Amino acid sequence: MTMIDDVADRTGLRGFTTWAEVDTGFWVGSTDGVFLGTIEREAADRYLARDAVSRDVGEYPDLAAARTAVLERIDQTLPSAEGTRHP
């Protein structure tokens, strides 16, 4: 399993966002125990991002762009994210 950590400053959540490659070409994102979404590699230059409720976020040319897109959607996806923020 591959792990990729990013600072989760765009989400307002403090700490790190972890992307775990749980299967070949399939990543699951979380931060502070909150599920953020998934990314699936469809082809070498095509990554399909989905939010925490499995809605399509979009297709992206690389993993980094797909991760960013999922993080940018967190406020729309998780209205209860306010309760997970740390002072």
C-alpha positions as CSV (number, residue, x, y, z in Angstrom):
1,M,0.0,0.0,0.0
2,T,1.3,3.5,-0.9
3,M,0.7,6.4,1.3
4,I,0.8,10.1,0.2
5,D,0.5,12.9,2.8
6,D,-0.5,16.5,2.1
7,V,-1.1,19.4,4.4
8,A,-4.9,19.8,4.6
9,D,-4.8,23.6,4.8
10,R,-7.3,24.1,2.0
11,T,-10.0,22.2,3.9
12,G,-9.7,24.2,7.2
13,L,-8.9,20.9,8.8
14,R,-5.6,20.9,10.6
15,G,-3.1,18.1,10.1
16,F,-2.4,16.0,7.2
17,T,-4.5,14.5,4.4
18,T,-3.5,10.9,3.8
19,W,-4.0,9.3,0.4
20,A,-3.6,5.5,0.7
21,E,-3.4,3.4,-2.5
22,V,-5.5,0.5,-1.2
23,D,-5.5,-1.3,-4.6
24,T,-3.4,-0.7,-7.7
25,G,-4.6,2.6,-9.1
26,F,-7.2,3.3,-6.4
27,W,-6.5,5.8,-3.6
28,V,-8.7,6.7,-0.6
29,G,-8.2,10.1,1.1
30,S,-8.8,11.0,4.7
31,T,-7.8,13.6,7.3
32,D,-8.2,13.3,11.1
33,G,-10.3,10.2,10.6
34,V,-12.7,12.0,8.1
35,F,-13.2,10.2,4.7
36,L,-12.6,12.7,1.9
37,G,-13.1,10.7,-1.3
38,T,-11.4,8.4,-3.8
39,I,-9.3,8.6,-6.9
40,E,-9.1,5.9,-9.6
41,R,-6.5,5.8,-12.3
42,E,-8.4,5.0,-15.5
43,A,-5.3,5.4,-17.8
44,A,-1.8,6.7,-17.6
45,D,-3.0,10.3,-17.9
46,R,-6.6,10.0,-16.7
47,Y,-7.6,10.1,-13.0
48,L,-11.3,10.0,-11.9
49,A,-11.9,11.8,-8.6
50,R,-15.0,11.3,-6.4
51,D,-16.0,13.1,-3.3
52,A,-16.9,11.5,0.1
53,V,-20.4,10.7,-1.1
54,S,-19.2,9.1,-4.4
55,R,-20.2,12.0,-6.6
56,D,-17.9,12.6,-9.6
57,V,-15.6,15.5,-9.0
58,G,-14.0,15.2,-12.5
59,E,-11.3,13.7,-14.6
60,Y,-7.7,15.0,-14.3
61,P,-4.4,14.4,-16.1
62,D,-2.5,13.5,-13.0
63,L,-2.9,12.3,-9.4
64,A,-1.9,15.7,-7.9
65,A,-4.6,17.5,-9.8
66,A,-7.2,14.9,-8.7
67,R,-6.2,15.2,-5.1
68,T,-6.4,19.0,-5.2
69,A,-9.9,18.8,-6.7
70,V,-11.2,16.4,-4.0
71,L,-9.8,18.7,-1.3
72,E,-11.4,21.8,-2.9
73,R,-14.8,20.0,-2.7
74,I,-14.7,19.1,1.0
75,D,-16.8,22.1,2.2
76,Q,-19.5,21.2,-0.3
77,T,-19.3,17.5,0.5
78,L,-19.0,17.5,4.3
79,P,-21.2,20.2,5.7
80,S,-20.4,18.8,9.1
81,A,-16.7,19.4,8.6
82,E,-17.0,22.4,11.0
83,G,-17.3,20.0,13.9
84,T,-14.0,18.3,12.9
85,R,-11.9,21.4,13.0
86,H,-9.5,21.9,15.7
87,P,-9.2,25.2,17.6
